[in-house]
């Protein structure tokens, strides 16, 4: 089939594209910024269409001639107005869809009793908008377990970092997680059937406490978990934000989704997809841990961007720059390998304690800090998060530009370039800052003495790492 996929830069969409290609489908992806899908193994095998669901840009062109479409987008990271943005995007999609034969949507399970979170309400509303006007299959899934998923990362860090945990009593509610490989299997299999309205999917039923206990067993950890009748979801989400890499904007909907039992009626899924036998939770965790150990995480929760995260250095005015250039007896590839591996477990090569302090301060004031790490130790793709930076541009063996997502009175970037110059390579490091008002100017110039020292030491450390790599 000819298939349109929205959300190709997200956790599920990024894994679904190669699966669709493997099955012989023609794939078109709709993205706001084509640069964010460059460098993927599948980039040259798909048709890339630039457009925006919320702004209703290029949707008719993207949908023209396709047999089916995957709707895998949401506005959860776009701030408090995410519900209206989700609604608007879905309505724009429906208006442009025309004679689309099948739309496949991934939403979330809805609690059978009790309050429903605003996030889950919005996901359900989007499904209703799509089903009301289009032939649709809406999958509803609980927490997705896989390397790099937000639910798995939250579970992993809570269990690994807290030997004794005083937890809210709702961790004893039953929920029904599902392995990411089974989510993908359902999405793929849906292309071969008629649109089937709502299909709930899930694997074994267990409590969140049991999920943590199983994880601890597999990691060889001894953990004590004490449920108590306190901890409002908002308080719990702040605690999760402090202990794990998951920011409050994601922790809140995850937690709000499990304060009530979250179970799937899988009878319809079993009837429509008898060939899919969801793997147990324990096996899903084993596979996710194996992926982490081998560094084969394909996509990560932090790949996703909010609608406000689309600024570019090209479009900024009044930028202040701090430039350092060195002629180096090392290849451009070695230099690129050194600076494209920064962050995460590797750190920043110089003044790591200062980076850690800056990360801690950023977390205190609501930023991501250094907790996001990086998806892969050496591989760097556009759009990915690296600590409190976002990869804005990558040109293998030549250039890497990171955009700051830390809390700042302005916008900041750091860029490295490696250009062959005769027998040596010209290595250039550029720190750029676009100040916002007087506070931005004060921030830059008051901290410039220490920034200059850090930038200088980091540039020389990168050169040393490149020479070591060359030898």
VOPAGU-2260 file (C-alpha; in pm, 1 decimal, decimal comma):
REM VOPAGU-2260
SITE   aa  ch    i         X         Y         Z
SITE  UNK   A    0       0,0       0,0       0,0
SITE  UNK   A    1      88,5     365,9     -20,4
SITE  UNK   A    2      93,5     478,4     341,3
SITE  UNK   A    3     119,7     819,4     509,1
SITE  UNK   A    4     277,0     827,3     854,6
SITE  UNK   A    5     247,3    1123,0    1088,3
SITE  UNK   A    6     467,3    1129,5    1395,5
SITE  UNK   A    7     771,4     975,2    1227,4
SITE  UNK   A    8    1005,1    1153,0    1470,0
SITE  UNK   A    9     827,3    1011,1    1774,3
SITE  UNK   A   10     895,6     699,8    1978,3
SITE  UNK   A   11     649,3     471,1    1797,9
SITE  UNK   A   12     657,0     635,6    1454,6
SITE  UNK   A   13    1035,1     616,4    1429,4
SITE  UNK   A   14    1018,8     238,2    1482,9
SITE  UNK   A   15     717,5     182,4    1258,2
SITE  UNK   A   16     873,2     330,1     941,9
SITE  UNK   A   17    1134,2      54,3     888,7
SITE  UNK   A   18     870,8    -211,3     966,6
SITE  UNK   A   19     643,4     -74,9     695,8
SITE  UNK   A   20     930,6     -66,1     447,3
SITE  UNK   A   21    1023,7    -426,0     531,4
SITE  UNK   A   22     671,7    -532,6     436,7
SITE  UNK   A   23     700,6    -361,9      99,6
SITE  UNK   A   24     477,8     -59,1     156,2
SITE  UNK   A   25     543,9     279,7      -3,2
SITE  UNK   A   26     587,2     522,1     284,3
SITE  UNK   A   27     533,6     896,3     292,8
SITE  UNK   A   28     613,0    1081,0     617,9
SITE  UNK   A   29     466,6    1415,6     718,8
SITE  UNK   A   30     706,9    1623,1     929,6
SITE  UNK   A   31     729,0    1986,1    1034,2
SITE  UNK   A   32    1105,6    1994,9     981,9
SITE  UNK   A   33    1262,4    1758,2     724,2
SITE  UNK   A   34    1602,2    1797,5     894,3
SITE  UNK   A   35    1469,2    1596,6    1188,0
SITE  UNK   A   36    1446,8    1277,0     982,6
SITE  UNK   A   37    1779,5    1313,7     807,2
SITE  UNK   A   38    2042,5    1051,8     881,5
SITE  UNK   A   39    1800,8     769,6     957,1
SITE  UNK   A   40    1868,0     441,7     783,2
SITE  UNK   A   41    1530,3     475,0     612,4
SITE  UNK   A   42    1547,9     841,7     506,3
SITE  UNK   A   43    1632,2     771,9     141,9
SITE  UNK   A   44    1359,6     506,8     117,3
SITE  UNK   A   45    1062,3     726,5     207,0
SITE  UNK   A   46     889,7    1028,2      56,9
SITE  UNK   A   47     921,8    1327,6     288,9
SITE  UNK   A   48     642,0    1583,4     296,2
SITE  UNK   A   49     677,7    1904,6     494,8
SITE  UNK   A   50     360,4    2016,9     669,9
SITE  UNK   A   51     189,9    2095,0     997,9
SITE  UNK   A   52    -131,7    1943,3    1129,7
SITE  UNK   A   53    -212,0    2229,5    1366,5
SITE  UNK   A   54    -140,5    2501,9    1110,5
SITE  UNK   A   55    -313,8    2299,9     836,1
SITE  UNK   A   56     -12,6    2325,6     605,9
SITE  UNK   A   57      30,7    2084,6     311,1
SITE  UNK   A   58    -211,2    1825,3     451,6
SITE  UNK   A   59    -403,2    1776,6     126,7
SITE  UNK   A   60     -77,2    1714,5     -61,4
SITE  UNK   A   61      45,1    1472,9     204,3
SITE  UNK   A   62    -278,0    1271,0     191,2
SITE  UNK   A   63    -312,4    1274,4    -185,8
SITE  UNK   A   64    -310,3     924,9    -333,6
SITE  UNK   A   65    -245,6     731,2     -11,4
SITE  UNK   A   66    -440,0     417,2      76,7
SITE  UNK   A   67    -400,7     443,0     453,0
SITE  UNK   A   68    -257,1     678,6     712,2
SITE  UNK   A   69    -116,6     642,2    1062,2
SITE  UNK   A   70    -210,0     915,8    1307,0
SITE  UNK   A   71      63,0     903,9    1573,3
SITE  UNK   A   72      85,2    1263,5    1690,9
SITE  UNK   A   73     -14,9    1444,0    2008,4
SITE  UNK   A   74      51,6    1783,6    2164,6
SITE  UNK   A   75     126,9    1672,2    2520,9
SITE  UNK   A   76     459,1    1859,0    2530,6
SITE  UNK   A   77     311,8    2179,3    2391,6
SITE  UNK   A   78     197,2    2327,8    2721,1
SITE  UNK   A   79    -137,1    2366,7    2901,8
SITE  UNK   A   80    -327,3    2426,5    2576,3
SITE  UNK   A   81    -245,9    2076,5    2444,7
SITE  UNK   A   82    -611,5    1965,2    2437,6
SITE  UNK   A   83    -722,6    2238,6    2196,7
SITE  UNK   A   84    -412,5    2178,8    1982,2
SITE  UNK   A   85    -489,0    1805,3    1966,2
SITE  UNK   A   86    -850,2    1881,9    1872,6
SITE  UNK   A   87    -749,7    2129,4    1603,5
SITE  UNK   A   88    -490,1    1895,0    1450,8
SITE  UNK   A   89    -740,3    1606,1    1433,9
SITE  UNK   A   90   -1008,1    1822,5    1271,9
SITE  UNK   A   91    -761,8    1958,2    1016,4
SITE  UNK   A   92    -655,1    1603,0     934,3
SITE  UNK   A   93   -1016,4    1490,2     888,6
SITE  UNK   A   94   -1094,9    1789,1     664,9
SITE  UNK   A   95    -799,5    1708,9     438,3
SITE  UNK   A   96    -840,1    1330,1     436,7
SITE  UNK   A   97   -1102,7    1317,4     159,6
SITE  UNK   A   98   -1143,5     958,4      40,7
SITE  UNK   A   99    -889,3     802,0     272,9
SITE  UNK   A  100    -972,2     431,8     306,5
SITE  UNK   A  101    -826,8     370,7     651,0
SITE  UNK   A  102    -672,4     575,4     932,2
SITE  UNK   A  103    -496,3     392,3    1213,6
SITE  UNK   A  104    -462,6     573,7    1544,3
SITE  UNK   A  105    -283,6     487,1    1868,1
SITE  UNK   A  106    -451,0     619,3    2181,1
SITE  UNK   A  107    -457,6     520,7    2546,2
SITE  UNK   A  108    -670,0     293,1    2762,3
SITE  UNK   A  109    -950,7     466,9    2949,7
SITE  UNK   A  110   -1019,6     374,2    3314,9
SITE  UNK   A  111   -1351,2     190,5    3355,1
SITE  UNK   A  112   -1426,4     374,0    3680,4
SITE  UNK   A  113   -1319,4     696,3    3843,0
SITE  UNK   A  114   -1178,1    1018,3    3706,4
SITE  UNK   A  115   -1013,1    1030,2    3364,8
SITE  UNK   A  116    -701,6    1246,7    3323,0
SITE  UNK   A  117    -707,5    1540,0    3082,3
SITE  UNK   A  118    -437,4    1366,0    2878,4
SITE  UNK   A  119    -638,8    1045,5    2833,3
SITE  UNK   A  120    -955,6    1248,2    2766,7
SITE  UNK   A  121    -774,3    1430,8    2488,9
SITE  UNK   A  122    -643,8    1107,5    2336,3
SITE  UNK   A  123    -996,5     963,0    2341,6
SITE  UNK   A  124   -1141,7    1279,9    2188,9
SITE  UNK   A  125    -893,2    1265,8    1902,1
SITE  UNK   A  126    -995,7     905,2    1835,7
SITE  UNK   A  127   -1360,7    1005,6    1837,8
SITE  UNK   A  128   -1298,8    1289,9    1589,5
SITE  UNK   A  129   -1117,7    1053,0    1353,8
SITE  UNK   A  130   -1376,7     773,9    1382,4
SITE  UNK   A  131   -1670,4    1011,7    1334,2
SITE  UNK   A  132   -1560,7    1112,9     985,0
SITE  UNK   A  133   -1317,4     849,1     857,8
SITE  UNK   A  134   -1290,9     468,6     834,4
SITE  UNK   A  135   -1071,1     420,2    1139,8
SITE  UNK   A  136    -907,1     170,2    1372,2
SITE  UNK   A  137    -828,0     317,2    1710,5
SITE  UNK   A  138    -591,8     112,0    1924,0
SITE  UNK   A  139    -599,5     181,8    2295,7
SITE  UNK   A  140    -292,8      70,7    2490,2
SITE  UNK   A  141    -164,0     107,7    2845,0
SITE  UNK   A  142     198,4     177,1    2943,0
SITE  UNK   A  143     434,4      80,8    2660,2
SITE  UNK   A  144     741,3    -115,1    2769,4
SITE  UNK   A  145    1051,0     -91,5    2553,2
SITE  UNK   A  146    1400,1      53,3    2560,5
SITE  UNK   A  147    1367,9     430,5    2560,1
SITE  UNK   A  148     992,9     449,2    2629,8
SITE  UNK   A  149     882,5     702,3    2890,8
SITE  UNK   A  150     698,2     441,4    3098,6
SITE  UNK   A  151     996,0     206,0    3100,5
SITE  UNK   A  152    1245,2     482,6    3183,6
SITE  UNK   A  153    1028,1     599,9    3473,0
SITE  UNK   A  154     999,5     246,2    3607,7
SITE  UNK   A  155    1370,0     178,7    3556,1
SITE  UNK   A  156    1505,3     484,9    3733,4
SITE  UNK   A  157    1262,0     466,8    4024,2
SITE  UNK   A  158    1352,9     103,8    4087,2
SITE  UNK   A  159    1728,6     139,7    4039,6
SITE  UNK   A  160    1772,7     456,1    4244,5
SITE  UNK   A  161    1545,0     392,5    4542,0
SITE  UNK   A  162    1628,3      91,1    4764,2
SITE  UNK   A  163    1333,0     182,9    4986,6
SITE  UNK   A  164    1031,0     354,9    4836,0
SITE  UNK   A  165     734,0     506,7    5017,1
SITE  UNK   A  166     477,5     509,1    4738,7
SITE  UNK   A  167     113,6     611,7    4695,4
SITE  UNK   A  168    -138,5     334,8    4752,8
SITE  UNK   A  169    -256,3     349,6    4391,8
SITE  UNK   A  170      57,7     162,2    4287,5
SITE  UNK   A  171    -151,7    -139,8    4394,3
SITE  UNK   A  172    -400,5     -73,9    4111,6
SITE  UNK   A  173    -390,3    -324,8    3830,0
SITE  UNK   A  174    -270,9    -200,6    3492,1
SITE  UNK   A  175    -194,5    -373,1    3165,4
SITE  UNK   A  176     137,5    -280,0    3001,3
SITE  UNK   A  177     231,4    -389,8    2649,8
SITE  UNK   A  178     569,2    -447,9    2485,0
SITE  UNK   A  179     658,5    -199,6    2214,3
SITE  UNK   A  180     714,0    -485,9    1967,0
SITE  UNK   A  181     350,1    -590,8    2015,9
SITE  UNK   A  182     225,8    -233,9    1969,6
SITE  UNK   A  183     410,6    -225,3    1637,2
SITE  UNK   A  184     272,7    -566,9    1542,1
SITE  UNK   A  185     -85,5    -448,4    1594,3
SITE  UNK   A  186     -27,7    -126,4    1398,9
SITE  UNK   A  187     119,6    -319,4    1106,5
SITE  UNK   A  188    -146,0    -590,1    1106,1
SITE  UNK   A  189    -424,9    -330,8    1099,2
SITE  UNK   A  190    -339,6    -246,5     737,2
SITE  UNK   A  191    -462,8    -589,3     628,9
SITE  UNK   A  192    -807,7    -567,1     788,2
SITE  UNK   A  193   -1113,1    -346,9     751,0
SITE  UNK   A  194   -1141,0     -41,3     978,2
SITE  UNK   A  195   -1252,0    -173,5    1316,0
SITE  UNK   A  196   -1336,7     120,5    1544,3
SITE  UNK   A  197   -1189,6      79,4    1896,0
SITE  UNK   A  198    -953,2    -209,4    1971,1
SITE  UNK   A  199    -809,1    -239,0    2322,5
SITE  UNK   A  200    -473,5    -414,3    2353,2
SITE  UNK   A  201    -262,6    -534,0    2644,0
SITE  UNK   A  202     -63,0    -822,9    2787,7
SITE  UNK   A  203     -64,9    -957,8    3144,5
SITE  UNK   A  204    -233,8    -773,9    3431,0
SITE  UNK   A  205     -24,6    -663,0    3727,5
SITE  UNK   A  206      16,3    -371,2    3963,9
SITE  UNK   A  207     278,3    -101,2    3926,6
SITE  UNK   A  208     435,8    -237,7    4244,1
SITE  UNK   A  209     462,1    -579,5    4076,9
SITE  UNK   A  210     613,6    -414,7    3770,1
SITE  UNK   A  211     887,0    -260,4    3986,0
SITE  UNK   A  212     938,9    -588,0    4174,7
SITE  UNK   A  213     984,5    -783,6    3850,9
SITE  UNK   A  214    1229,9    -522,5    3722,4
SITE  UNK   A  215    1426,6    -540,6    4047,8
SITE  UNK   A  216    1444,3    -921,2    4024,3
SITE  UNK   A  217    1576,3    -906,8    3669,3
SITE  UNK   A  218    1842,0    -652,9    3773,2
SITE  UNK   A  219    1936,7    -849,1    4083,9
SITE  UNK   A  220    1823,1    -572,5    4319,6
SITE  UNK   A  221    1658,2    -593,0    4661,2
SITE  UNK   A  222    1382,8    -334,8    4692,8
SITE  UNK   A  223    1130,9    -246,6    4963,0
SITE  UNK   A  224     813,3     -71,3    4846,6
SITE  UNK   A  225     573,2      62,9    5111,4
SITE  UNK   A  226     234,1     185,7    4982,2
SITE  UNK   A  227      80,7     466,0    5192,7
SITE  UNK   A  228    -251,9     654,5    5153,2
SITE  UNK   A  229     -87,3     985,6    5061,0
SITE  UNK   A  230      80,1    1143,3    4757,4
SITE  UNK   A  231    -146,4    1334,2    4521,0
SITE  UNK   A  232     -65,0    1274,8    4151,3
SITE  UNK   A  233      87,8    1622,9    4122,4
SITE  UNK   A  234     319,7    1558,0    4417,2
SITE  UNK   A  235     409,3    1213,9    4284,1
SITE  UNK   A  236     490,2    1357,0    3940,7
SITE  UNK   A  237     728,8    1611,9    4096,3
SITE  UNK   A  238     897,5    1326,2    4282,9
SITE  UNK   A  239     928,8    1129,6    3957,6
SITE  UNK   A  240    1071,7    1438,9    3789,3
SITE  UNK   A  241    1334,6    1465,1    4062,5
SITE  UNK   A  242    1441,1    1098,4    4062,3
SITE  UNK   A  243    1408,2    1005,2    3693,6
SITE  UNK   A  244    1492,2    1163,4    3356,4
SITE  UNK   A  245    1118,8    1205,1    3286,8
SITE  UNK   A  246    1008,3    1572,1    3309,6
SITE  UNK   A  247     688,5    1669,3    3489,3
SITE  UNK   A  248     513,3    1738,7    3158,2
SITE  UNK   A  249     536,1    1366,4    3078,4
SITE  UNK   A  250     531,9    1226,2    3433,5
SITE  UNK   A  251     195,9    1388,0    3512,6
SITE  UNK   A  252      -3,7    1213,7    3233,5
SITE  UNK   A  253     170,7     880,9    3300,5
SITE  UNK   A  254      86,5     895,5    3671,0
SITE  UNK   A  255    -265,0    1030,0    3617,3
SITE  UNK   A  256    -319,8     734,1    3386,8
SITE  UNK   A  257    -245,6     476,2    3657,3
SITE  UNK   A  258    -419,6     624,2    3963,4
SITE  UNK   A  259    -718,6     418,8    3849,1
SITE  UNK   A  260    -708,2      53,8    3734,7
SITE  UNK   A  261    -615,7      59,1    3366,1
SITE  UNK   A  262    -722,3    -266,8    3204,2
SITE  UNK   A  263    -795,3    -370,6    2846,0
SITE  UNK   A  264   -1083,0    -576,9    2711,9
SITE  UNK   A  265    -871,4    -771,7    2464,2
SITE  UNK   A  266   -1146,8    -995,6    2321,2
SITE  UNK   A  267   -1180,9    -790,1    2004,4
SITE  UNK   A  268    -803,1    -781,2    1952,5
SITE  UNK   A  269    -785,2   -1159,6    1992,7
SITE  UNK   A  270   -1063,5   -1203,3    1735,2
SITE  UNK   A  271    -918,1    -963,0    1477,5
SITE  UNK   A  272    -550,1   -1046,0    1529,4
SITE  UNK   A  273    -526,4   -1410,7    1638,7
SITE  UNK   A  274    -169,4   -1427,1    1505,6
SITE  UNK   A  275     -46,5   -1175,7    1766,0
SITE  UNK   A  276      29,0   -1324,3    2106,1
SITE  UNK   A  277     150,5   -1039,9    2330,7
SITE  UNK   A  278     461,8   -1132,0    2525,4
SITE  UNK   A  279     448,5   -1118,8    2907,8
SITE  UNK   A  280     568,8    -811,3    3092,2
SITE  UNK   A  281     875,3    -992,0    3227,9
SITE  UNK   A  282     989,7   -1080,8    2875,6
SITE  UNK   A  283     928,6    -723,2    2757,8
SITE  UNK   A  284    1156,2    -593,0    3035,6
SITE  UNK   A  285    1424,4    -851,5    2953,0
SITE  UNK   A  286    1424,4    -740,4    2588,5
SITE  UNK   A  287    1434,6    -371,2    2681,6
SITE  UNK   A  288    1730,1    -426,7    2916,0
SITE  UNK   A  289    1912,0    -626,1    2648,6
SITE  UNK   A  290    1866,9    -337,7    2404,5
SITE  UNK   A  291    2007,5     -92,6    2656,2
SITE  UNK   A  292    2310,4    -309,4    2724,0
SITE  UNK   A  293    2396,2    -338,4    2354,5
SITE  UNK   A  294    2324,1      29,4    2279,7
SITE  UNK   A  295    2059,6     -59,2    2020,5
SITE  UNK   A  296    1779,7     172,4    2133,8
SITE  UNK   A  297    1615,7     284,5    1807,4
SITE  UNK   A  298    1402,9     570,2    1939,9
SITE  UNK   A  299    1356,7     740,5    2275,6
SITE  UNK   A  300    1083,1     935,9    2452,1
SITE  UNK   A  301    1298,7    1250,7    2437,7
SITE  UNK   A  302    1291,3    1247,3    2055,1
SITE  UNK   A  303     956,0    1424,8    2068,5
SITE  UNK   A  304     940,1    1803,7    2047,2
SITE  UNK   A  305     675,7    2043,8    2168,1
SITE  UNK   A  306     532,9    2289,9    1920,1
SITE  UNK   A  307     735,0    2570,6    2078,1
SITE  UNK   A  308    1066,1    2395,5    2017,2
SITE  UNK   A  309    1116,7    2491,5    1655,2
SITE  UNK   A  310    1355,7    2786,8    1678,2
SITE  UNK   A  311    1665,0    2781,6    1459,2
SITE  UNK   A  312    1995,6    2965,7    1475,2
SITE  UNK   A  313    1938,6    3069,8    1113,6
SITE  UNK   A  314    1639,2    3281,6    1213,7
SITE  UNK   A  315    1788,1    3459,5    1515,2
SITE  UNK   A  316    1903,4    3821,2    1524,3
SITE  UNK   A  317    2138,9    3994,7    1766,3
SITE  UNK   A  318    2339,8    3678,3    1827,9
SITE  UNK   A  319    2657,4    3699,2    2039,7
SITE  UNK   A  320    2925,6    3444,5    1942,7
SITE  UNK   A  321    3232,1    3299,1    2110,6
SITE  UNK   A  322    3451,3    3130,4    1847,9
SITE  UNK   A  323    3760,6    2913,5    1894,7
SITE  UNK   A  324    3960,9    2761,2    1606,8
SITE  UNK   A  325    4247,4    2514,8    1618,1
SITE  UNK   A  326    4452,6    2345,3    1346,7
SITE  UNK   A  327    4467,5    1980,3    1438,7
SITE  UNK   A  328    4669,1    1684,7    1314,4
SITE  UNK   A  329    4369,2    1454,5    1311,6
SITE  UNK   A  330    4112,9    1363,0    1050,7
SITE  UNK   A  331    3772,5    1533,8    1029,6
SITE  UNK   A  332    3618,0    1193,3    1105,8
SITE  UNK   A  333    3814,6    1164,3    1431,4
SITE  UNK   A  334    3716,3    1512,7    1541,5
SITE  UNK   A  335    3353,5    1449,3    1451,7
SITE  UNK   A  336    3362,9    1125,3    1647,1
SITE  UNK   A  337    3494,1    1312,5    1951,7
SITE  UNK   A  338    3244,0    1598,6    1959,4
SITE  UNK   A  339    2944,0    1393,3    1844,3
SITE  UNK   A  340    2991,4    1158,8    2143,2
SITE  UNK   A  341    2966,7    1430,4    2407,1
SITE  UNK   A  342    2701,9    1417,8    2677,8
SITE  UNK   A  343    2532,2    1126,7    2849,2
SITE  UNK   A  344    2773,1     883,8    3014,9
SITE  UNK   A  345    3072,7    1036,9    2832,2
SITE  UNK   A  346    3014,0    1379,0    2981,7
SITE  UNK   A  347    3159,6    1699,9    2837,0
SITE  UNK   A  348    3532,6    1616,4    2869,3
SITE  UNK   A  349    3616,0    1930,5    3066,5
SITE  UNK   A  350    3471,8    2079,3    3384,7
SITE  UNK   A  351    3220,4    1796,9    3421,5
SITE  UNK   A  352    3145,1    1902,6    3778,3
SITE  UNK   A  353    3043,3    2246,5    3650,3
SITE  UNK   A  354    2813,7    2088,5    3390,3
SITE  UNK   A  355    2656,7    1876,2    3663,5
SITE  UNK   A  356    2599,1    2180,8    3885,0
SITE  UNK   A  357    2444,0    2367,8    3591,0
SITE  UNK   A  358    2223,4    2068,2    3521,2
SITE  UNK   A  359    2110,8    2051,5    3884,0
SITE  UNK   A  360    2027,3    2423,0    3888,2
SITE  UNK   A  361    1832,9    2382,7    3565,8
SITE  UNK   A  362    1624,2    2101,8    3713,1
SITE  UNK   A  363    1549,4    2309,5    4024,1
SITE  UNK   A  364    1397,4    2585,7    3808,5
SITE  UNK   A  365    1199,3    2344,2    3590,9
SITE  UNK   A  366    1438,3    2262,1    3305,9
SITE  UNK   A  367    1546,8    1915,2    3188,8
SITE  UNK   A  368    1896,2    1928,0    3341,9
SITE  UNK   A  369    2133,9    1651,1    3239,4
SITE  UNK   A  370    1889,8    1370,0    3321,4
SITE  UNK   A  371    1789,2    1291,8    2962,1
SITE  UNK   A  372    2132,9    1161,5    2868,0
SITE  UNK   A  373    2156,6    1036,6    2510,8
SITE  UNK   A  374    2000,7     754,2    2310,4
SITE  UNK   A  375    2327,2     607,2    2177,4
SITE  UNK   A  376    2686,6     647,6    2295,6
SITE  UNK   A  377    2825,5     754,1    1956,8
SITE  UNK   A  378    2540,0     782,4    1706,8
SITE  UNK   A  379    2383,9    1128,5    1683,2
SITE  UNK   A  380    2069,9    1212,7    1484,0
SITE  UNK   A  381    1896,8    1543,6    1420,5
SITE  UNK   A  382    1612,2    1614,2    1661,3
SITE  UNK   A  383    1745,2    1396,8    1942,5
SITE  UNK   A  384    1797,4    1517,8    2297,5
SITE  UNK   A  385    2145,4    1513,0    2451,2
SITE  UNK   A  386    2125,4    1614,3    2816,0
SITE  UNK   A  387    1975,8    1965,5    2813,2
SITE  UNK   A  388    2053,6    2017,5    2442,8
SITE  UNK   A  389    1860,7    1929,2    2126,6
SITE  UNK   A  390    2047,4    1825,7    1810,8
SITE  UNK   A  391    1961,0    2089,2    1551,9
SITE  UNK   A  392    2195,6    1989,9    1268,0
SITE  UNK   A  393    2425,9    1698,3    1188,3
SITE  UNK   A  394    2658,7    1658,2     891,1
SITE  UNK   A  395    2865,4    1339,9     937,0
SITE  UNK   A  396    3241,8    1400,0     966,7
SITE  UNK   A  397    3185,2    1773,8     937,7
SITE  UNK   A  398    2937,3    1953,0    1165,8
SITE  UNK   A  399    2722,7    1919,0    1478,2
SITE  UNK   A  400    2501,4    2194,6    1619,2
SITE  UNK   A  401    2313,9    2167,5    1949,6
SITE  UNK   A  402    2038,8    2400,1    2067,9
SITE  UNK   A  403    1998,0    2458,1    2442,5
SITE  UNK   A  404    1669,6    2356,5    2606,7
SITE  UNK   A  405    1780,9    2460,8    2955,2
SITE  UNK   A  406    1611,3    2755,7    3126,0
SITE  UNK   A  407    1786,9    3070,1    2997,3
SITE  UNK   A  408    1711,6    3442,6    2946,2
SITE  UNK   A  409    1757,8    3389,1    2573,2
SITE  UNK   A  410    1842,4    3115,5    2323,2
SITE  UNK   A  411    2177,3    2935,9    2304,9
SITE  UNK   A  412    2360,1    2703,9    2066,4
SITE  UNK   A  413    2697,2    2533,9    2048,7
SITE  UNK   A  414    2842,0    2417,3    1717,7
SITE  UNK   A  415    3151,0    2221,2    1616,5
SITE  UNK   A  416    3296,3    2198,9    1267,5
SITE  UNK   A  417    3581,8    1996,7    1121,2
SITE  UNK   A  418    3719,0    2103,6     779,7
SITE  UNK   A  419    4020,7    1954,7     604,7
SITE  UNK   A  420    4291,1    2216,9     546,9
SITE  UNK   A  421    4595,2    2072,9     371,8
SITE  UNK   A  422    4769,3    1825,7     602,3
SITE  UNK   A  423    4566,2    1933,7     903,9
SITE  UNK   A  424    4202,7    1982,6     999,4
SITE  UNK   A  425    4058,4    2317,9    1101,6
SITE  UNK   A  426    3848,1    2257,9    1411,9
SITE  UNK   A  427    3603,9    2536,7    1499,8
SITE  UNK   A  428    3388,2    2559,3    1809,6
SITE  UNK   A  429    3121,6    2831,5    1820,9
SITE  UNK   A  430    2903,7    2916,0    2119,4
SITE  UNK   A  431    2611,7    3140,6    2019,7
SITE  UNK   A  432    2365,9    3327,2    2241,0
SITE  UNK   A  433    2063,6    3536,4    2144,3
SITE  UNK   A  434    1987,8    3735,8    2463,6
SITE  UNK   A  435    1634,1    3823,8    2567,3
SITE  UNK   A  436    1637,4    4177,4    2701,2
SITE  UNK   A  437    1874,4    4316,6    2962,6
SITE  UNK   A  438    1854,3    3997,1    3168,1
SITE  UNK   A  439    1997,8    3804,4    2873,3
SITE  UNK   A  440    2283,3    4049,2    2824,2
SITE  UNK   A  441    2363,6    4043,6    3196,9
SITE  UNK   A  442    2360,9    3662,0    3196,1
SITE  UNK   A  443    2605,2    3637,6    2905,9
SITE  UNK   A  444    2857,9    3899,5    3013,6
SITE  UNK   A  445    2851,8    3820,7    3386,8
SITE  UNK   A  446    2922,6    3452,8    3321,4
SITE  UNK   A  447    3153,6    3501,9    3024,8
SITE  UNK   A  448    3480,7    3467,8    3223,2
SITE  UNK   A  449    3392,2    3116,7    3343,6
SITE  UNK   A  450    3223,3    3025,8    3013,7
SITE  UNK   A  451    3536,5    3127,8    2824,2
SITE  UNK   A  452    3748,9    2904,3    3044,5
SITE  UNK   A  453    3509,5    2609,7    3007,3
SITE  UNK   A  454    3479,3    2654,6    2629,8
SITE  UNK   A  455    3856,7    2676,1    2591,3
SITE  UNK   A  456    3922,6    2364,9    2798,0
SITE  UNK   A  457    3645,9    2173,9    2620,7
SITE  UNK   A  458    3781,9    2258,9    2275,5
SITE  UNK   A  459    4128,8    2134,6    2372,3
SITE  UNK   A  460    3980,7    1822,8    2533,8
SITE  UNK   A  461    3793,3    1742,3    2212,2
SITE  UNK   A  462    4117,8    1776,5    2016,3
SITE  UNK   A  463    4297,0    1542,3    2257,3
SITE  UNK   A  464    4015,1    1288,4    2228,5
SITE  UNK   A  465    4029,2    1310,8    1848,0
SITE  UNK   A  466    4405,5    1254,6    1842,0
SITE  UNK   A  467    4368,0     960,2    2076,0
SITE  UNK   A  468    4098,3     818,9    1847,4
SITE  UNK   A  469    4319,2     866,4    1541,3
SITE  UNK   A  470    4611,1     686,3    1700,1
